[in-house]
Amino acid sequence: MRTQKTEIDFPTEIVEEGQVRVLVPKLSAFVKKPSEYAPSKAPVFYNPVMELNRDIAVLALQAYQRIIGREIAVCEPLAGCGVRGIRFAREVEGVKKVLVNDINEKAYLLAKYNVEMNGLGKRVMVRKLDANLLLARYAAPYKRFDAVDIDPFGSPAPFLDSAVRAIRDGGLLALTATDMAPLCGVHPKACIRKYGGKPLRTEYCHEIALRLLIASTAATAAKHEIGVYPLFSHSTDHYVRFYAVLEHSAQKADETLKQLGYILHCFNCLHRETINKEGLLGHDGKCPNCGSKMDYAGPLWLGKLADEKFCTLMEKEAEKRNLRLKSRIKRILALMQQECSAPITYYVLDKMCSKMGLSTPPIKMAIKALSGMGLKVSPTHFISTGFRTDASVDVVKKLLQKVVLSNNKF
């Protein structure tokens, strides 16, 4: 039965995103105070700021489909108005079927209307079920999806177990976490409850957040003898996001768990180091650089955050497409590719200069100067004033002081 627009009893508007047109809540109609977060006030969740997230999701799914070289079935269990799943069906070659779902009656009706408006009724199915119940129905062998995209308002933790069970061997899992306050250490107890790891409020807390999310997923998947291999990840605006291939076998699960460990951080001198899960037990907690007491984050993911070849595939897909945010996407992809093999954690230039009582030079100048002094230095996509290097914090400080003093002479 065709969904009528009259069944949707709240203010709406049509927006264009990617190659689709969708009916979405008119967010301005639901905001009473300037400080209110409009998407959470609307009867159906829709966030226009997440267009970048959805653009990258299209690129990642297409890159994955190119790798496996066959038709794929995709599930979006928390669909809202359905724009993500509809874009998958329209913009990703080789997508045979998309199942979009939302337990919210109004979201279900809106998603159905959008599917029909885009002429995708034969390839996109719309359901109205609890997300975990839906995923559980596809957990049996030969029923599983090739890709599952979990993009919740808040934490994906409640859906991790059912999501990994609903993905076939070699399938793709995409996860977003928007609850950055717990993951970045503002509410550490909430983070430990949800993700099983301790966060830390450092200048690189967004990287810690991403690594905590991956570690939590890896630990959950390991219970089902599934290994997790990240292909791409990024931290943008108010969320962290990663894409990973899931491989079924106890050996793969064990390999994944070996990548979990801890980051030790000294708030006095900014020294940081990584250590595996066993090594933490014998650590005396003192900074080897200045002797101060160190704090820790974890267990978290200590492996690579992305795969270089997968980043290249995504870059090729981005070049082919006319995306509104294309330049920003290309910058994220280029920076993430540099970070694939870079050291864990990054330094923030203004934070270091402030601690040392120095004026802060432009980040490009600092990176160029540090590289010219023999350091291996690269920028990071996590923050515009950040950089990664394999040098110790003392070496970085000494060379940075030279850079600033040299710059001040002119």
Buried (B, 14 or more C-beta within 10 A) or exposed (E): EEBEEEEBEEEBEEBEBBBBBBBBBBBEEBBEEEEEEBBEBBBBBBBEEBBBBBBBBBBBBBBBBBBBEEEBBBBBBBBBBBBBBBBBBBBBEBBEBBBBBBBBEBBBBBBBBBBBBBEBEEBBBBBBBEBBEBBBEBBEEEEBBBBBBBBBBEBBBBBBBBBBBBBBEBBBBBBBBBBBBBBBBBBBEBBBEBBBBBBBBBBBBBBBBBBBBBBBBBBBBBEBBBBBBBBBBBBBEEBBBBBBBBBBEEEBBEBBBEBBBBBBBBBBBBBBBBBBBEEBEEEEEEBEBBEBEBBBBBBBBBBBBBBEEBBEBBBEBBEEBEBEEEEBBBEBBBBBBBBBEBBBBBBBBBBBBEEEEBEBBEBEBBBEBBBEBEBEBBBBBBBEBBBBBEBEBEBBBEBBBEBBEEBEEE
